[in-house]
Every structure is written in C-alpha cells, then in structure tokens.
Amino acid sequence: ATQAWKRQRLAEAGLAEPAGVTFVPVNFERQSLPVELAAAGLKPGEPSFFIWLGVVPYLTREAIFATLGYIAGVAGSEVVFDYSEPAGNRDAAGRTTLAFYATRVAAIGQPWISFFVPDELAKSLAELGFDDIEDLDNGDIAARFARTPETGRRNSGGHLLRARRIV
C-alpha cells in the first residue's frame, strides 16, 4: 500500500517512472529480499542501486542488517537510506522533535523501533563489506540540498546515508 501511494504521488506530480526501474514490494520482517528480487527479475550478482528511504526506523535490527548484508554481498551495489540517532545523542530540539513524531507514528501503528549511533553504524557497515560510506546529518543535508541552509541545528538526530561496496 505504501509503494502504491508513493507511485501515485509521483504520477500526481507529473513525474514519469524511469525506464529500467523496478519496484519490488517486500515485507523485510517476513520475506526474503533475495527471493523477492529474483522473482522480480533481478539477476543475482548484478550490481544494483537500492533507495531505502522511510523504511529503516520501522524495522528490527535483524531485518535491517539482513538486508544490508545482502546488498553488501554484491560488488558495485549501493544503498541510500535514512536513519535516526537515539534520543540520548540528540540536542534538546532533537529530543523534542523525536518525542513528537515518535508519538504520532506510534499512534497509527507504525512505531520507530531502530535507532543508530553513527560511528557504530559505520563500523557495522564496514564489517558487512561496504567500503564507501557517506553519512550526512541534518546540518550536512541542509548545507548540500537546501536553498537556504539551516545553521545551528547539527544534532537533531536525522541522517541520510549512502553505502557502496566497490570491490
């Protein structure tokens, strides 16, 4: 349902789905990603790019690392995902924001259950085999992508991470 909603938003925005892109719905807690991707036509061992935005906070660590391990197992594959730091790592504004949004998503049955400390996550990704990791915190994201970068909000807890297995 979430994937259908996202595709509908693209269509409503007048954005065409790129040729060669395949959308594969997967319940990461209950289904095997390799099995579902093979059923959708992905060739095993072929480098792929995974956009995994808005997913990681809702999954168990086991499901997260099983997925990342699969991606890291194919040289040349790359993943982009977002994640959040635990409340204890955030500044006061970040803790307040986390409490507000966590309560809202939990109320609709979608609690955030996984949080990561950046250095520990980077170490885990390297152990999986990723050798090119770029982790942007909210200040870095704003500086790179916003028309008017925010200043002073360096530790609200949100991150965008890109990891690739080169060899």
Phi and psi restraints in degrees (value plus and minus 20) as a CYANA .aco file:
   2 THR   PHI     -84.3   -44.3
   2 THR   PSI     -61.5   -21.5
   3 GLN   PHI     -84.8   -44.8
   3 GLN   PSI     -61.7   -21.7
   4 ALA   PHI     -81.8   -41.8
   4 ALA   PSI     -60.5   -20.5
   5 TRP   PHI     -82.7   -42.7
   5 TRP   PSI     -63.9   -23.9
   6 LYS   PHI     -84.0   -44.0
   6 LYS   PSI     -61.4   -21.4
   7 ARG   PHI     -86.7   -46.7
   7 ARG   PSI     -56.2   -16.2
   8 GLN   PHI     -84.9   -44.9
   8 GLN   PSI     -60.6   -20.6
   9 ARG   PHI     -81.8   -41.8
   9 ARG   PSI     -61.4   -21.4
  10 LEU   PHI     -79.2   -39.2
  10 LEU   PSI     -67.6   -27.6
  11 ALA   PHI     -82.2   -42.2
  11 ALA   PSI     -63.2   -23.2
  12 GLU   PHI     -84.3   -44.3
  12 GLU   PSI     -49.0    -9.0
  13 ALA   PHI    -103.0   -63.0
  13 ALA   PSI     -22.8    17.2
  14 GLY   PHI      57.8    97.8
  14 GLY   PSI       0.7    40.7
  15 LEU   PHI    -119.3   -79.3
  15 LEU   PSI     104.9   144.9
  16 ALA   PHI    -100.2   -60.2
  16 ALA   PSI     124.8   164.8
  17 GLU   PHI     -91.1   -51.1
  17 GLU   PSI     109.8   149.8
  18 PRO   PHI     -82.7   -42.7
  18 PRO   PSI     124.3   164.3
  19 ALA   PHI     -82.8   -42.8
  19 ALA   PSI     123.2   163.2
  20 GLY   PHI      66.5   106.5
  20 GLY   PSI     -25.4    14.6
  21 VAL   PHI    -110.3   -70.3
  21 VAL   PSI     114.3   154.3
  22 THR   PHI    -140.3  -100.3
  22 THR   PSI     107.3   147.3
  23 PHE   PHI    -114.0   -74.0
  23 PHE   PSI     105.9   145.9
  24 VAL   PHI    -145.9  -105.9
  24 VAL   PSI      86.8   126.8
  25 PRO   PHI     -91.7   -51.7
  25 PRO   PSI     110.6   150.6
  26 VAL   PHI    -161.6  -121.6
  26 VAL   PSI     113.9   153.9
  27 ASN   PHI    -111.8   -71.8
  27 ASN   PSI      82.6   122.6
  28 PHE   PHI     -85.1   -45.1
  28 PHE   PSI     -39.4     0.6
  29 GLU   PHI    -104.4   -64.4
  29 GLU   PSI     -43.4    -3.4
  30 ARG   PHI    -143.2  -103.2
  30 ARG   PSI     -35.2     4.8
  31 GLN   PHI    -138.1   -98.1
  31 GLN   PSI     139.4   179.4
  32 SER   PHI    -110.3   -70.3
  32 SER   PSI      98.2   138.2
  33 LEU   PHI     -78.2   -38.2
  33 LEU   PSI     -67.3   -27.3
  34 PRO   PHI     -78.3   -38.3
  34 PRO   PSI     -59.2   -19.2
  35 VAL   PHI     -86.2   -46.2
  35 VAL   PSI     -65.6   -25.6
  36 GLU   PHI     -86.6   -46.6
  36 GLU   PSI     -59.3   -19.3
  37 LEU   PHI     -88.5   -48.5
  37 LEU   PSI     -59.2   -19.2
  38 ALA   PHI     -83.3   -43.3
  38 ALA   PSI     -60.5   -20.5
  39 ALA   PHI     -84.3   -44.3
  39 ALA   PSI     -48.1    -8.1
  40 ALA   PHI    -106.0   -66.0
  40 ALA   PSI     -23.3    16.7
  41 GLY   PHI      85.5   125.5
  41 GLY   PSI     -16.7    23.3
  42 LEU   PHI     -89.3   -49.3
  42 LEU   PSI     112.3   152.3
  43 LYS   PHI    -101.8   -61.8
  43 LYS   PSI     105.1   145.1
  44 PRO   PHI     -77.4   -37.4
  44 PRO   PSI     118.8   158.8
  45 GLY   PHI      62.6   102.6
  45 GLY   PSI     -21.0    19.0
  46 GLU   PHI    -111.6   -71.6
  46 GLU   PSI     105.5   145.5
  47 PRO   PHI     -75.6   -35.6
  47 PRO   PSI     119.5   159.5
  48 SER   PHI    -160.6  -120.6
  48 SER   PSI     141.3   181.3
  49 PHE   PHI    -133.6   -93.6
  49 PHE   PSI     105.8   145.8
  50 PHE   PHI    -133.0   -93.0
  50 PHE   PSI     102.4   142.4
  51 ILE   PHI    -120.2   -80.2
  51 ILE   PSI      91.2   131.2
  52 TRP   PHI    -143.2  -103.2
  52 TRP   PSI      33.3    73.3
  53 LEU   PHI    -109.4   -69.4
  53 LEU   PSI     121.1   161.1
  54 GLY   PHI      52.1    92.1
  54 GLY   PSI       5.2    45.2
  55 VAL   PHI    -142.2  -102.2
  55 VAL   PSI     -69.5   -29.5
  56 VAL   PHI     -73.0   -33.0
  56 VAL   PSI     -63.3   -23.3
  57 PRO   PHI     -81.1   -41.1
  57 PRO   PSI     -42.1    -2.1
  58 TYR   PHI    -110.9   -70.9
  58 TYR   PSI     -25.2    14.8
  59 LEU   PHI    -125.9   -85.9
  59 LEU   PSI     139.1   179.1
  60 THR   PHI     -93.4   -53.4
  60 THR   PSI     138.9   178.9
  61 ARG   PHI     -80.7   -40.7
  61 ARG   PSI     -56.4   -16.4
  62 GLU   PHI     -79.7   -39.7
  62 GLU   PSI     -66.4   -26.4
  63 ALA   PHI     -87.1   -47.1
  63 ALA   PSI     -58.7   -18.7
  64 ILE   PHI     -82.3   -42.3
  64 ILE   PSI     -71.2   -31.2
  65 PHE   PHI     -94.7   -54.7
  65 PHE   PSI     -45.5    -5.5
  66 ALA   PHI     -84.8   -44.8
  66 ALA   PSI     -62.9   -22.9
  67 THR   PHI     -86.8   -46.8
  67 THR   PSI     -67.9   -27.9
  68 LEU   PHI     -83.9   -43.9
  68 LEU   PSI     -56.0   -16.0
  69 GLY   PHI     -83.3   -43.3
  69 GLY   PSI     -60.4   -20.4
  70 TYR   PHI     -82.4   -42.4
  70 TYR   PSI     -67.5   -27.5
  71 ILE   PHI     -82.4   -42.4
  71 ILE   PSI     -64.2   -24.2
  72 ALA   PHI     -86.6   -46.6
  72 ALA   PSI     -39.3     0.7
  73 GLY   PHI     -94.3   -54.3
  73 GLY   PSI     -27.0    13.0
  74 VAL   PHI    -137.2   -97.2
  74 VAL   PSI      89.4   129.4
  75 ALA   PHI     -75.0   -35.0
  75 ALA   PSI     115.3   155.3
  76 GLY   PHI      71.0   111.0
  76 GLY   PSI     -28.9    11.1
  77 SER   PHI     -99.0   -59.0
  77 SER   PSI     134.2   174.2
  78 GLU   PHI    -162.4  -122.4
  78 GLU   PSI     126.9   166.9
  79 VAL   PHI    -154.8  -114.8
  79 VAL   PSI     124.1   164.1
  80 VAL   PHI    -143.5  -103.5
  80 VAL   PSI     108.0   148.0
  81 PHE   PHI    -167.1  -127.1
  81 PHE   PSI     141.1   181.1
  82 ASP   PHI    -128.6   -88.6
  82 ASP   PSI     133.3   173.3
  83 TYR   PHI    -173.9  -133.9
  83 TYR   PSI     148.9   188.9
  84 SER   PHI    -145.0  -105.0
  84 SER   PSI     129.3   169.3
  85 GLU   PHI    -102.9   -62.9
  85 GLU   PSI     135.7   175.7
  86 PRO   PHI     -85.4   -45.4
  86 PRO   PSI     140.0   180.0
  87 ALA   PHI     -74.1   -34.1
  87 ALA   PSI     -59.2   -19.2
  88 GLY   PHI     -84.4   -44.4
  88 GLY   PSI     -37.6     2.4
  89 ASN   PHI    -112.1   -72.1
  89 ASN   PSI     -25.2    14.8
  90 ARG   PHI    -118.3   -78.3
  90 ARG   PSI     136.8   176.8
  91 ASP   PHI     -95.3   -55.3
  91 ASP   PSI     157.3   197.3
  92 ALA   PHI     -79.2   -39.2
  92 ALA   PSI     -63.6   -23.6
  93 ALA   PHI     -83.7   -43.7
  93 ALA   PSI     -58.9   -18.9
  94 GLY   PHI     -85.6   -45.6
  94 GLY   PSI     -58.9   -18.9
  95 ARG   PHI     -86.4   -46.4
  95 ARG   PSI     -60.5   -20.5
  96 THR   PHI     -85.0   -45.0
  96 THR   PSI     -63.8   -23.8
  97 THR   PHI     -83.4   -43.4
  97 THR   PSI     -64.3   -24.3
  98 LEU   PHI     -78.9   -38.9
  98 LEU   PSI     -68.2   -28.2
  99 ALA   PHI     -79.9   -39.9
  99 ALA   PSI     -62.7   -22.7
 100 PHE   PHI     -82.7   -42.7
 100 PHE   PSI     -73.8   -33.8
 101 TYR   PHI     -92.5   -52.5
 101 TYR   PSI     -55.7   -15.7
 102 ALA   PHI     -82.3   -42.3
 102 ALA   PSI     -59.4   -19.4
 103 THR   PHI     -84.7   -44.7
 103 THR   PSI     -62.0   -22.0
 104 ARG   PHI     -84.1   -44.1
 104 ARG   PSI     -67.7   -27.7
 105 VAL   PHI     -91.6   -51.6
 105 VAL   PSI     -53.6   -13.6
 106 ALA   PHI     -84.8   -44.8
 106 ALA   PSI     -56.4   -16.4
 107 ALA   PHI     -84.0   -44.0
 107 ALA   PSI     -44.4    -4.4
 108 ILE   PHI    -121.6   -81.6
 108 ILE   PSI      -5.2    34.8
 109 GLY   PHI      64.8   104.8
 109 GLY   PSI      -2.5    37.5
 110 GLN   PHI    -146.9  -106.9
 110 GLN   PSI      44.0    84.0
 111 PRO   PHI     -87.7   -47.7
 111 PRO   PSI     126.9   166.9
 112 TRP   PHI     -99.2   -59.2
 112 TRP   PSI     107.6   147.6
 113 ILE   PHI    -142.6  -102.6
 113 ILE   PSI     -34.7     5.3
 114 SER   PHI    -143.6  -103.6
 114 SER   PSI     109.3   149.3
 115 PHE   PHI    -151.0  -111.0
 115 PHE   PSI     134.3   174.3
 116 PHE   PHI    -157.0  -117.0
 116 PHE   PSI     125.5   165.5
 117 VAL   PHI    -108.1   -68.1
 117 VAL   PSI     105.6   145.6
 118 PRO   PHI     -71.1   -31.1
 118 PRO   PSI     -68.8   -28.8
 119 ASP   PHI     -84.4   -44.4
 119 ASP   PSI     -57.9   -17.9
 120 GLU   PHI     -88.8   -48.8
 120 GLU   PSI     -59.1   -19.1
 121 LEU   PHI     -85.3   -45.3
 121 LEU   PSI     -63.8   -23.8
 122 ALA   PHI     -79.6   -39.6
 122 ALA   PSI     -61.8   -21.8
 123 LYS   PHI     -82.9   -42.9
 123 LYS   PSI     -64.2   -24.2
 124 SER   PHI     -82.9   -42.9
 124 SER   PSI     -60.1   -20.1
 125 LEU   PHI     -85.1   -45.1
 125 LEU   PSI     -61.4   -21.4
 126 ALA   PHI     -83.6   -43.6
 126 ALA   PSI     -59.3   -19.3
 127 GLU   PHI     -84.6   -44.6
 127 GLU   PSI     -49.7    -9.7
 128 LEU   PHI     -93.7   -53.7
 128 LEU   PSI     -40.3    -0.3
 129 GLY   PHI      99.6   139.6
 129 GLY   PSI     -21.3    18.7
 130 PHE   PHI     -91.8   -51.8
 130 PHE   PSI     111.9   151.9
 131 ASP   PHI    -141.2  -101.2
 131 ASP   PSI     -13.6    26.4
 132 ASP   PHI    -159.5  -119.5
 132 ASP   PSI      82.6   122.6
 133 ILE   PHI    -144.7  -104.7
 133 ILE   PSI     108.9   148.9
 134 GLU   PHI    -146.7  -106.7
 134 GLU   PSI     101.5   141.5
 135 ASP   PHI    -142.1  -102.1
 135 ASP   PSI      95.7   135.7
 136 LEU   PHI    -125.6   -85.6
 136 LEU   PSI     107.0   147.0
 137 ASP   PHI    -105.0   -65.0
 137 ASP   PSI     157.7   197.7
 138 ASN   PHI     -80.5   -40.5
 138 ASN   PSI     -54.0   -14.0
 139 GLY   PHI     -86.9   -46.9
 139 GLY   PSI     -61.0   -21.0
 140 ASP   PHI     -84.9   -44.9
 140 ASP   PSI     -60.3   -20.3
 141 ILE   PHI     -82.3   -42.3
 141 ILE   PSI     -67.3   -27.3
 142 ALA   PHI     -82.1   -42.1
 142 ALA   PSI     -63.0   -23.0
 143 ALA   PHI     -82.6   -42.6
 143 ALA   PSI     -55.5   -15.5
 144 ARG   PHI    -103.4   -63.4
 144 ARG   PSI     -58.1   -18.1
 145 PHE   PHI    -136.0   -96.0
 145 PHE   PSI     -41.2    -1.2
 146 ALA   PHI    -100.1   -60.1
 146 ALA   PSI     128.6   168.6
 147 ARG   PHI     -89.0   -49.0
 147 ARG   PSI     -55.8   -15.8
 148 THR   PHI    -147.7  -107.7
 148 THR   PSI      72.2   112.2
 149 PRO   PHI     -75.5   -35.5
 149 PRO   PSI     119.1   159.1
 150 GLU   PHI     -96.5   -56.5
 150 GLU   PSI     131.6   171.6
 151 THR   PHI    -144.8  -104.8
 151 THR   PSI     128.5   168.5
 152 GLY   PHI      66.0   106.0
 152 GLY   PSI     -27.6    12.4
 153 ARG   PHI    -127.1   -87.1
 153 ARG   PSI      55.9    95.9
 154 ARG   PHI    -117.4   -77.4
 154 ARG   PSI     -33.1     6.9
 155 ASN   PHI    -156.8  -116.8
 155 ASN   PSI      30.9    70.9
 156 SER   PHI    -105.5   -65.5
 156 SER   PSI     -30.1     9.9
 157 GLY   PHI      86.0   126.0
 157 GLY   PSI     -33.1     6.9
 158 GLY   PHI    -106.4   -66.4
 158 GLY   PSI     122.7   162.7
 159 HIS   PHI    -158.0  -118.0
 159 HIS   PSI     132.7   172.7
 160 LEU   PHI    -144.2  -104.2
 160 LEU   PSI     104.5   144.5
 161 LEU   PHI    -145.0  -105.0
 161 LEU   PSI     117.5   157.5
 162 ARG   PHI    -139.9   -99.9
 162 ARG   PSI     109.0   149.0
 163 ALA   PHI    -153.4  -113.4
 163 ALA   PSI     117.9   157.9
 164 ARG   PHI    -156.3  -116.3
 164 ARG   PSI     124.6   164.6
 165 ARG   PHI    -123.1   -83.1
 165 ARG   PSI      88.1   128.1
 166 ILE   PHI     -96.7   -56.7
 166 ILE   PSI     -68.3   -28.3
